[in-house]
Amino acid sequence: MEIIATKIEFDIDNNLYEEILNELPRDKVDRIKRFRRIEDSMRTLAADLLIRTAACIRFNTQNRFLKFQKGCKGKPYLLNNKDFHFNLSHSGDFAVCAISNKTIGIDIEKVQDMDFSIAKRFFSQSETQDLFSKDGEARKQYFFDLWTLKESYIKADGRGMFLPLNSFSFGIKDNIITFKTENKLRDCFFKIYTIADQYKISVCTLEDTFPQTVTIKNFYDIIELFLGSK
């Protein structure tokens, strides 16, 4: 398993930006350029560069030979590599990528002030009770622990928001994560990472062999590797 992150450089030179886009499929370029804000475009681009460079390294191939498609539920996969599972996420200044030979989901969120009443809509009853039993900073940190865990599970499952949010529940005590569900996807393992200042990452997968830390790569090093693999 690999978990890779990069801190995005948003003020990238326009010529370099266009050079990168020239090496991407038309549908991906259209999606990147559809965003109104350059920050959103760069987050999507950074996540795509992470998985493309990682796949090129793993399979000793060039970017132009990578063929990504989407399954019936919209989850992307690498054609002709059924044991190569991956998932992407981005938030704030970071993009992350998780890779495994089994189903995997990942979510990153920047910890920030929240209206905690949202928990009553998206969390289970037990999750909400645990959340409101805490105060101040502890409540905020716990909220994002739960939020990223739930997102990582939803993304691993592949059904997105079609998966009822009350069909699974988490608890965290003494750094031990408990998970309850009657869903088909149930034999899961989870891990929470904290990177940089106030960024939470949660990973859901079917193998209990998590790396100790997230590998953080320089954004321009990833670009150089990507352009060198074309």
N, C-alpha and C positions, 0 to 999 in steps of 0.2 A: 504494500500500500504506500502511496505517496500523497502528501498534502503539501501543496505549493502555493505560495502567496507572493504578490508583488505590490509595492506601493506605486500607485499610478502617477506619472508625470503629466499634468494636464496642459502645460504650456509647450507641447511638442511642436517642433518646427513643421510648418505646413507642407514643405516639400517631402520631408520624411514621412509625414502622415499619409500623403497621397501615394508615396512609394509602397508603403505597407498595404494600403487598400488595393493597389494594383495586383497584389499577390493573393487576394482573397476572392472567393466565389462571388458572383454577381448578387445572389440573394442575400449573402452576408453583408456586402457593402451597402445594399439598399436598406437593410435593417439598421445598420450603424448610422447611416446618413438621415434616417427618418426622424431621429431625435432632434428636438429643437435646441436642446442645450448640449454644448460640446462635452461637458462633464459626463453626461449620460452616454454619449457616443464613445468616449474614451474608456468608460467602465466596461462596456460591452466588448470593445476592441481588446482591451487588456485580458479579459477572461478568455477570449478566443485565442489570443496569442499563447496564453499559458498552456492550453490543451494541445494546440498544434505543435509547439516546440517539444512538449513532453512526449507526444506520440512519435515525433520524428526521432527523438533520442531512443525511445524504447524499441522502435522497430527498425532503426537504422535506415530511414528512408527520407525522402524529400517531401516538403509540404504539398507540392503539386500532385503527389500520388495519394494524398489522404482524401477519402471520400466519406463525408459525414451525411447521415440521413436522420429523419425523425420517425419514431415508432408511431403506432396508432394513437397513443396517448400524448404524443408531442415530445416525448423524451428523446434527445439526440443520442445517436450511437455511431460508432466507426464501422463502416461497411467492411465485411469479410474478417472481422476481428471480434467474434462473439464473446471472448473471455476478457475483453478490454472494456471495463465499465468506468464511467467517469461522471462527474457532476461539477457544475460551476456556480459561483456566486460572487456578488460584489456589493460593497457598501462603502460610502464615504470615499476614503483615499485608497482602498484596497480591493483587489480582485483575488479570488482563491480558486483552486482546482483540486479535486480529490480523485484519485485513480486507484482502482482495485481490480482483481480478477473476479469479483463478485459484485452484486448490486450495491450501490453506494449513493449517499446523498450528503450534501454539505450546505451550510448556510453561514454567512457572516453578517453581523450587524454591528453598527457603532452604538455603544452605550450612551444614551442621552436621556434628558428629561422626558417623561411620558405621562399621558393621562391614563392612569392605571385602570380606569373603568373599562377600557377596551378588553381587559382580561375576562370580563364577564361574558363577552361575546365569543371569544376564541379559545378560552381555557376550559378544562373540565372543572367540575365542582371542587374536587380535591386540590387541583392545581391552584385555583383561585383562593381557596382557604389557606393554603401554604403561603401564597404570595402576600395576602393581607395580614398574615401573622407576623410579618417583618415590617420594619420601619426604615425610612430614610434611604441611605445608600444601599443598604442590604436588600431592600425591596427592589430597587432599580436594577441591581446586579442580578437578582434572582429572576426578575421579569425577563431579562435578555437571555439568561440561561435557558429558561423554559421556551421562550420564543424561538431561539435558534435550534433547540432540540426538536421542537414540533415541525419546524420547516425542514430540517434535515430528514426527518422521517417521511414527511409528505413527498419530498423530492425523491427519496429512495423508492418509495412505493410507485411513483410515476403517475398517479391519478390527479395530482395537484389538489385544487380546492374541491374536486368532486369527492374527495375522501372526507367523510364527516369528522369534524374536529373533536366531537365528543366520543369518538370510537377508540380513542387511545389517550393515555394519561401518563405523566411523568411525576416523579418525586426525586428530590435530591437532599440527602442528609449525610453529613460527614464526608462529602465529596463522592458518595456512592449514588449512582443514578439507578432508579428503579423505573420499570416500564411495564404498563399493563395494556393489553388490547385483546380483542377477539378477532381482529383482522387476519387475513391470510398471511401477511408479512408480520411475523411476530418474533422470530428467533434472531433478534437484532442485538447489536452491540453499539454503544454510544460513547463518545468522548468529547469533552469541551476543552477548547484551547483559548487562551487570551494572548493576543499579539498587540504589539505597539501600545498605545495608550487608549484603553477603553474600547477595544474591539474584541468581540466574542465570536468564536467559531465553534460550531457543533458538527459532528460527523456521525452518520448512521450507516452501518454496513453489516454484513453477515459474517465477518471474520474478526476475531478478537486479537488483532496483531497491529495495533495502532503505532505509528511512529511516536517517539517521545515528544518531539517538537515539530512545528511547522517549518518547512524550508522556505526561507524568504529570499527571493532573487531580485536583483536590480532590474528595474524596468528596461533600461537601455541595453542591458546585457541580453534580455529576452528578445528585444527587437533585433539586435545584431545576430543572434542565433536564428531567429525566424528568417531574416533576409538572406542569411547564409545557407539556409536549407531549401531555398526555392529551386 
